[in-house]
Amino acid sequence: MGTSGATLLAGYLAAVVCIPIAAIFGHGFGLSFDTHGAGLELWRWSLHSDFAGFTSGLSVPGAWSAIRLSIVVSGIVAAINSVMGVAIAWVLTHDHFRGKALISSMIDLPFALPTIVAGVTFIYLYGADSPVKLDLTGKVLGLGVALTFVTLPFCVRAVQPVLEAMDLDAQDAARTLGASKLRTFWSIVVPSILPAVASAYALAFARALGEYGSISLIALVGTASTTTASIFLFTQSTNFAFDGFTSAAAVAIVLLGVCFVVFSVAGTVGWWINKRLRP
């Protein structure tokens, strides 16, 4: 790529990723520009009260409960879709049936569908006037249903290419030696796809953790039992007060840390499994 290409890449990543994240950390930890003085002093960073801004931001009523709810629901949804994603990917790669292309296209719909449209759909299906007589508004189950919808494609598409590229000789050899289909699947297929499943889990978890549009209506904003971290961030940010922005930034920092840990664990699991499987 060369020096110019690397410089362009570094500049793009800094503008799109690093600077926004640095701004969140700066606001959450009480960092601000020192506007007194002239020259270089104008750009000097000053730290006010150490971590007081961060801790006070997390002490806002409802902050920790929103974080816990998001982590728990996102973890459960990601686990469910990781299992179902493998099942769906297996069917799409190993079975041939009429309508297969249509089903494969439908799986990608949450990618293209605006999340607020999904929110309107769920409030119609599972709202107070539900045509299926199932009211999930203001309930954690309603959050789970919406988040399952938006995260399913991540799990299917992360595993499907691995299954498609998998060598079938080992599976055929195992069956020739008398192994059942189930034993062949657990002994040969599962170890090979575990790194992809770990990545799928991390992607689904992160997507669910930050989701807002699809759950904004069914969660009934203002209901404490269904206030996720993303809803809490929105309500705090729209207060248009310094304390509100500080609290939102502090919660955002916690979410970033949780996502970093989940992706790090997923990457470590994938590396460890690949190392063990390597001949």
LUMMARDO-722258 format. One record per residue (C-alpha): residue number from 0; chain; x, y, z. Coordinates in nm, 3 decimals. Layout:
<sites>
+------+-------+---------+---------+---------+
! resi ! chain !       X !       Y !       Z !
+------+-------+---------+---------+---------+
!  NUM !     A !       X !       Y !       Z !
...
+------+-------+---------+---------+---------+
</sites>
This chain:
<sites>
+------+-------+---------+---------+---------+
! resi ! chain !       X !       Y !       Z !
+------+-------+---------+---------+---------+
!    0 !     A !   0.000 !   0.000 !   0.000 !
!    1 !     A !   0.292 !   0.232 !   0.070 !
!    2 !     A !   0.342 !   0.519 !   0.309 !
!    3 !     A !   0.074 !   0.740 !   0.153 !
!    4 !     A !  -0.183 !   0.460 !   0.169 !
!    5 !     A !  -0.101 !   0.385 !   0.531 !
!    6 !     A !  -0.127 !   0.754 !   0.616 !
!    7 !     A !  -0.466 !   0.778 !   0.444 !
!    8 !     A !  -0.588 !   0.467 !   0.626 !
!    9 !     A !  -0.466 !   0.594 !   0.962 !
!   10 !     A !  -0.628 !   0.931 !   0.904 !
!   11 !     A !  -0.958 !   0.774 !   0.804 !
!   12 !     A !  -0.963 !   0.544 !   1.107 !
!   13 !     A !  -0.875 !   0.835 !   1.333 !
!   14 !     A !  -1.156 !   1.050 !   1.196 !
!   15 !     A !  -1.421 !   0.776 !   1.190 !
!   16 !     A !  -1.330 !   0.565 !   1.495 !
!   17 !     A !  -1.061 !   0.704 !   1.722 !
!   18 !     A !  -1.171 !   1.067 !   1.754 !
!   19 !     A !  -1.539 !   0.988 !   1.832 !
!   20 !     A !  -1.436 !   0.729 !   2.091 !
!   21 !     A !  -1.184 !   0.971 !   2.241 !
!   22 !     A !  -1.460 !   1.233 !   2.262 !
!   23 !     A !  -1.683 !   0.990 !   2.453 !
!   24 !     A !  -1.405 !   0.909 !   2.698 !
!   25 !     A !  -1.317 !   1.275 !   2.732 !
!   26 !     A !  -1.672 !   1.375 !   2.815 !
!   27 !     A !  -1.735 !   1.074 !   3.038 !
!   28 !     A !  -1.420 !   1.131 !   3.245 !
!   29 !     A !  -1.462 !   1.507 !   3.269 !
!   30 !     A !  -1.189 !   1.604 !   3.021 !
!   31 !     A !  -1.235 !   1.940 !   2.855 !
!   32 !     A !  -1.041 !   2.201 !   2.663 !
!   33 !     A !  -0.877 !   2.470 !   2.874 !
!   34 !     A !  -1.003 !   2.787 !   2.705 !
!   35 !     A !  -0.796 !   3.023 !   2.922 !
!   36 !     A !  -0.478 !   3.156 !   2.783 !
!   37 !     A !  -0.345 !   3.179 !   2.431 !
!   38 !     A !  -0.130 !   2.988 !   2.191 !
!   39 !     A !  -0.067 !   2.625 !   2.271 !
!   40 !     A !  -0.233 !   2.659 !   2.609 !
!   41 !     A !  -0.568 !   2.684 !   2.429 !
!   42 !     A !  -0.539 !   2.317 !   2.333 !
!   43 !     A !  -0.420 !   2.189 !   2.666 !
!   44 !     A !  -0.632 !   1.914 !   2.816 !
!   45 !     A !  -0.735 !   1.959 !   3.176 !
!   46 !     A !  -0.869 !   1.691 !   3.407 !
!   47 !     A !  -1.140 !   1.799 !   3.648 !
!   48 !     A !  -1.201 !   1.602 !   3.968 !
!   49 !     A !  -1.029 !   1.290 !   3.833 !
!   50 !     A !  -1.305 !   1.028 !   3.785 !
!   51 !     A !  -1.575 !   1.231 !   3.956 !
!   52 !     A !  -1.759 !   1.296 !   3.630 !
!   53 !     A !  -1.753 !   0.929 !   3.538 !
!   54 !     A !  -1.871 !   0.801 !   3.875 !
!   55 !     A !  -2.137 !   1.069 !   3.907 !
!   56 !     A !  -2.261 !   0.986 !   3.560 !
!   57 !     A !  -2.307 !   0.621 !   3.657 !
!   58 !     A !  -2.475 !   0.718 !   3.984 !
!   59 !     A !  -2.776 !   0.863 !   3.800 !
!   60 !     A !  -3.086 !   0.660 !   3.897 !
!   61 !     A !  -3.148 !   0.383 !   3.649 !
!   62 !     A !  -2.801 !   0.379 !   3.492 !
!   63 !     A !  -2.676 !   0.050 !   3.632 !
!   64 !     A !  -3.012 !  -0.125 !   3.601 !
!   65 !     A !  -3.023 !  -0.027 !   3.232 !
!   66 !     A !  -2.670 !  -0.158 !   3.179 !
!   67 !     A !  -2.748 !  -0.487 !   3.356 !
!   68 !     A !  -3.068 !  -0.536 !   3.159 !
!   69 !     A !  -2.891 !  -0.476 !   2.829 !
!   70 !     A !  -2.607 !  -0.715 !   2.911 !
!   71 !     A !  -2.837 !  -0.994 !   3.029 !
!   72 !     A !  -3.088 !  -0.969 !   2.744 !
!   73 !     A !  -2.814 !  -0.927 !   2.482 !
!   74 !     A !  -2.625 !  -1.228 !   2.618 !
!   75 !     A !  -2.934 !  -1.450 !   2.611 !
!   76 !     A !  -3.041 !  -1.336 !   2.265 !
!   77 !     A !  -2.690 !  -1.382 !   2.125 !
!   78 !     A !  -2.672 !  -1.734 !   2.272 !
!   79 !     A !  -3.010 !  -1.833 !   2.125 !
!   80 !     A !  -2.927 !  -1.695 !   1.783 !
!   81 !     A !  -2.582 !  -1.855 !   1.787 !
!   82 !     A !  -2.748 !  -2.196 !   1.817 !
!   83 !     A !  -3.028 !  -2.121 !   1.572 !
!   84 !     A !  -2.783 !  -1.954 !   1.336 !
!   85 !     A !  -2.583 !  -2.276 !   1.313 !
!   86 !     A !  -2.902 !  -2.476 !   1.251 !
!   87 !     A !  -3.024 !  -2.240 !   0.979 !
!   88 !     A !  -2.680 !  -2.217 !   0.815 !
!   89 !     A !  -2.657 !  -2.597 !   0.818 !
!   90 !     A !  -2.992 !  -2.632 !   0.643 !
!   91 !     A !  -2.902 !  -2.368 !   0.384 !
!   92 !     A !  -2.571 !  -2.534 !   0.301 !
!   93 !     A !  -2.668 !  -2.904 !   0.315 !
!   94 !     A !  -3.033 !  -2.924 !   0.211 !
!   95 !     A !  -3.196 !  -2.849 !  -0.122 !
!   96 !     A !  -3.560 !  -2.750 !  -0.127 !
!   97 !     A !  -3.799 !  -2.519 !  -0.308 !
!   98 !     A !  -3.791 !  -2.164 !  -0.177 !
!   99 !     A !  -3.437 !  -2.191 !  -0.042 !
!  100 !     A !  -3.323 !  -1.872 !  -0.220 !
!  101 !     A !  -3.623 !  -1.682 !  -0.084 !
!  102 !     A !  -3.551 !  -1.791 !   0.273 !
!  103 !     A !  -3.186 !  -1.698 !   0.234 !
!  104 !     A !  -3.287 !  -1.351 !   0.116 !
!  105 !     A !  -3.534 !  -1.308 !   0.402 !
!  106 !     A !  -3.257 !  -1.371 !   0.654 !
!  107 !     A !  -3.083 !  -1.058 !   0.529 !
!  108 !     A !  -3.391 !  -0.838 !   0.570 !
!  109 !     A !  -3.290 !  -0.707 !   0.916 !
!  110 !     A !  -2.970 !  -0.580 !   0.753 !
!  111 !     A !  -3.161 !  -0.362 !   0.507 !
!  112 !     A !  -3.476 !  -0.285 !   0.705 !
!  113 !     A !  -3.460 !   0.040 !   0.906 !
!  114 !     A !  -3.477 !  -0.058 !   1.271 !
!  115 !     A !  -3.758 !   0.185 !   1.345 !
!  116 !     A !  -3.965 !   0.004 !   1.081 !
!  117 !     A !  -3.903 !  -0.317 !   1.274 !
!  118 !     A !  -4.013 !  -0.132 !   1.587 !
!  119 !     A !  -4.341 !  -0.030 !   1.423 !
!  120 !     A !  -4.393 !  -0.389 !   1.306 !
!  121 !     A !  -4.341 !  -0.532 !   1.653 !
!  122 !     A !  -4.566 !  -0.278 !   1.823 !
!  123 !     A !  -4.837 !  -0.374 !   1.573 !
!  124 !     A !  -4.789 !  -0.748 !   1.619 !
!  125 !     A !  -4.728 !  -0.751 !   1.992 !
!  126 !     A !  -4.883 !  -0.426 !   2.112 !
!  127 !     A !  -5.201 !  -0.355 !   2.303 !
!  128 !     A !  -5.411 !  -0.428 !   1.992 !
!  129 !     A !  -5.209 !  -0.733 !   1.890 !
!  130 !     A !  -5.381 !  -0.938 !   1.616 !
!  131 !     A !  -5.229 !  -1.250 !   1.774 !
!  132 !     A !  -5.355 !  -1.150 !   2.120 !
!  133 !     A !  -5.006 !  -1.124 !   2.265 !
!  134 !     A !  -4.921 !  -0.795 !   2.433 !
!  135 !     A !  -4.547 !  -0.765 !   2.494 !
!  136 !     A !  -4.523 !  -0.388 !   2.535 !
!  137 !     A !  -4.326 !  -0.289 !   2.839 !
!  138 !     A !  -4.204 !  -0.646 !   2.891 !
!  139 !     A !  -3.856 !  -0.794 !   2.876 !
!  140 !     A !  -3.983 !  -1.070 !   2.647 !
!  141 !     A !  -4.078 !  -0.802 !   2.395 !
!  142 !     A !  -3.720 !  -0.676 !   2.401 !
!  143 !     A !  -3.595 !  -1.029 !   2.342 !
!  144 !     A !  -3.822 !  -1.086 !   2.044 !
!  145 !     A !  -3.716 !  -0.761 !   1.877 !
!  146 !     A !  -3.345 !  -0.816 !   1.944 !
!  147 !     A !  -3.365 !  -1.175 !   1.818 !
!  148 !     A !  -3.498 !  -1.042 !   1.489 !
!  149 !     A !  -3.223 !  -0.785 !   1.432 !
!  150 !     A !  -2.932 !  -1.009 !   1.537 !
!  151 !     A !  -3.018 !  -1.334 !   1.356 !
!  152 !     A !  -2.843 !  -1.244 !   1.026 !
!  153 !     A !  -2.512 !  -1.187 !   1.204 !
!  154 !     A !  -2.513 !  -1.542 !   1.340 !
!  155 !     A !  -2.623 !  -1.710 !   1.018 !
!  156 !     A !  -2.387 !  -1.524 !   0.787 !
!  157 !     A !  -2.088 !  -1.567 !   1.018 !
!  158 !     A !  -2.122 !  -1.947 !   1.021 !
!  159 !     A !  -2.255 !  -2.020 !   0.672 !
!  160 !     A !  -1.930 !  -1.950 !   0.478 !
!  161 !     A !  -1.738 !  -2.183 !   0.713 !
!  162 !     A !  -1.986 !  -2.464 !   0.656 !
!  163 !     A !  -1.976 !  -2.408 !   0.280 !
!  164 !     A !  -1.596 !  -2.422 !   0.274 !
!  165 !     A !  -1.571 !  -2.725 !   0.501 !
!  166 !     A !  -1.408 !  -3.037 !   0.358 !
!  167 !     A !  -1.662 !  -3.319 !   0.347 !
!  168 !     A !  -1.399 !  -3.598 !   0.328 !
!  169 !     A !  -1.356 !  -3.615 !   0.706 !
!  170 !     A !  -1.731 !  -3.641 !   0.757 !
!  171 !     A !  -1.761 !  -3.911 !   0.493 !
!  172 !     A !  -1.471 !  -4.102 !   0.650 !
!  173 !     A !  -1.631 !  -4.085 !   0.995 !
!  174 !     A !  -1.959 !  -4.222 !   0.862 !
!  175 !     A !  -1.776 !  -4.496 !   0.676 !
!  176 !     A !  -1.617 !  -4.600 !   1.006 !
!  177 !     A !  -1.962 !  -4.630 !   1.162 !
!  178 !     A !  -2.005 !  -4.293 !   1.331 !
!  179 !     A !  -2.361 !  -4.166 !   1.346 !
!  180 !     A !  -2.461 !  -3.833 !   1.193 !
!  181 !     A !  -2.492 !  -3.679 !   1.539 !
!  182 !     A !  -2.149 !  -3.802 !   1.651 !
!  183 !     A !  -1.996 !  -3.686 !   1.324 !
!  184 !     A !  -2.149 !  -3.344 !   1.373 !
!  185 !     A !  -2.023 !  -3.306 !   1.732 !
!  186 !     A !  -1.678 !  -3.453 !   1.668 !
!  187 !     A !  -1.591 !  -3.296 !   1.333 !
!  188 !     A !  -1.825 !  -3.013 !   1.242 !
!  189 !     A !  -1.864 !  -2.838 !   1.578 !
!  190 !     A !  -1.490 !  -2.796 !   1.653 !
!  191 !     A !  -1.439 !  -2.653 !   1.304 !
!  192 !     A !  -1.713 !  -2.394 !   1.332 !
!  193 !     A !  -1.662 !  -2.291 !   1.695 !
!  194 !     A !  -1.439 !  -1.991 !   1.606 !
!  195 !     A !  -1.710 !  -1.868 !   1.367 !
!  196 !     A !  -1.977 !  -1.928 !   1.632 !
!  197 !     A !  -1.773 !  -1.728 !   1.884 !
!  198 !     A !  -1.748 !  -1.442 !   1.636 !
!  199 !     A !  -2.120 !  -1.468 !   1.562 !
!  200 !     A !  -2.197 !  -1.447 !   1.933 !
!  201 !     A !  -1.980 !  -1.139 !   1.975 !
!  202 !     A !  -2.135 !  -0.966 !   1.673 !
!  203 !     A !  -2.491 !  -1.046 !   1.784 !
!  204 !     A !  -2.416 !  -0.938 !   2.141 !
!  205 !     A !  -2.272 !  -0.605 !   2.033 !
!  206 !     A !  -2.560 !  -0.543 !   1.793 !
!  207 !     A !  -2.818 !  -0.619 !   2.061 !
!  208 !     A !  -2.634 !  -0.414 !   2.323 !
!  209 !     A !  -2.652 !  -0.099 !   2.112 !
!  210 !     A !  -2.992 !  -0.153 !   1.949 !
!  211 !     A !  -3.248 !   0.124 !   1.987 !
!  212 !     A !  -3.487 !   0.154 !   1.693 !
!  213 !     A !  -3.651 !  -0.187 !   1.700 !
!  214 !     A !  -3.710 !  -0.178 !   2.077 !
!  215 !     A !  -3.792 !   0.191 !   2.121 !
!  216 !     A !  -4.166 !   0.142 !   2.082 !
!  217 !     A !  -4.227 !  -0.199 !   2.236 !
!  218 !     A !  -4.016 !  -0.110 !   2.541 !
!  219 !     A !  -4.242 !   0.186 !   2.624 !
!  220 !     A !  -3.981 !   0.455 !   2.692 !
!  221 !     A !  -4.011 !   0.559 !   3.053 !
!  222 !     A !  -4.086 !   0.208 !   3.180 !
!  223 !     A !  -3.806 !   0.124 !   3.423 !
!  224 !     A !  -3.828 !  -0.253 !   3.378 !
!  225 !     A !  -3.757 !  -0.228 !   3.003 !
!  226 !     A !  -3.517 !   0.067 !   2.995 !
!  227 !     A !  -3.210 !  -0.068 !   2.821 !
!  228 !     A !  -2.877 !   0.111 !   2.808 !
!  229 !     A !  -2.949 !   0.247 !   2.459 !
!  230 !     A !  -3.285 !   0.389 !   2.571 !
!  231 !     A !  -3.120 !   0.534 !   2.881 !
!  232 !     A !  -2.854 !   0.697 !   2.661 !
!  233 !     A !  -3.120 !   0.852 !   2.441 !
!  234 !     A !  -3.326 !   0.990 !   2.728 !
!  235 !     A !  -3.020 !   1.131 !   2.902 !
!  236 !     A !  -2.883 !   1.289 !   2.584 !
!  237 !     A !  -3.213 !   1.457 !   2.503 !
!  238 !     A !  -3.214 !   1.633 !   2.840 !
!  239 !     A !  -2.984 !   1.890 !   2.681 !
!  240 !     A !  -2.809 !   1.935 !   3.014 !
!  241 !     A !  -2.443 !   1.885 !   3.098 !
!  242 !     A !  -2.524 !   1.622 !   3.359 !
!  243 !     A !  -2.735 !   1.433 !   3.108 !
!  244 !     A !  -2.456 !   1.422 !   2.850 !
!  245 !     A !  -2.204 !   1.322 !   3.115 !
!  246 !     A !  -2.424 !   1.034 !   3.232 !
!  247 !     A !  -2.482 !   0.921 !   2.873 !
!  248 !     A !  -2.107 !   0.930 !   2.804 !
!  249 !     A !  -2.030 !   0.732 !   3.121 !
!  250 !     A !  -2.279 !   0.460 !   3.028 !
!  251 !     A !  -2.141 !   0.455 !   2.673 !
!  252 !     A !  -1.791 !   0.397 !   2.813 !
!  253 !     A !  -1.916 !   0.098 !   3.012 !
!  254 !     A !  -2.083 !  -0.046 !   2.701 !
!  255 !     A !  -1.764 !   0.001 !   2.501 !
!  256 !     A !  -1.570 !  -0.180 !   2.771 !
!  257 !     A !  -1.817 !  -0.469 !   2.778 !
!  258 !     A !  -1.804 !  -0.504 !   2.399 !
!  259 !     A !  -1.425 !  -0.493 !   2.406 !
!  260 !     A !  -1.416 !  -0.777 !   2.660 !
!  261 !     A !  -1.666 !  -0.988 !   2.464 !
!  262 !     A !  -1.478 !  -0.944 !   2.136 !
!  263 !     A !  -1.147 !  -1.016 !   2.308 !
!  264 !     A !  -1.282 !  -1.338 !   2.460 !
!  265 !     A !  -1.434 !  -1.443 !   2.127 !
!  266 !     A !  -1.105 !  -1.377 !   1.948 !
!  267 !     A !  -0.909 !  -1.568 !   2.211 !
!  268 !     A !  -1.146 !  -1.865 !   2.192 !
!  269 !     A !  -1.117 !  -1.870 !   1.813 !
!  270 !     A !  -0.737 !  -1.849 !   1.827 !
!  271 !     A !  -0.715 !  -2.127 !   2.088 !
!  272 !     A !  -0.943 !  -2.360 !   1.892 !
!  273 !     A !  -0.763 !  -2.298 !   1.563 !
!  274 !     A !  -0.430 !  -2.366 !   1.736 !
!  275 !     A !  -0.557 !  -2.697 !   1.872 !
!  276 !     A !  -0.702 !  -2.802 !   1.537 !
!  277 !     A !  -0.389 !  -2.706 !   1.348 !
!  278 !     A !  -0.197 !  -3.021 !   1.247 !
+------+-------+---------+---------+---------+
</sites>
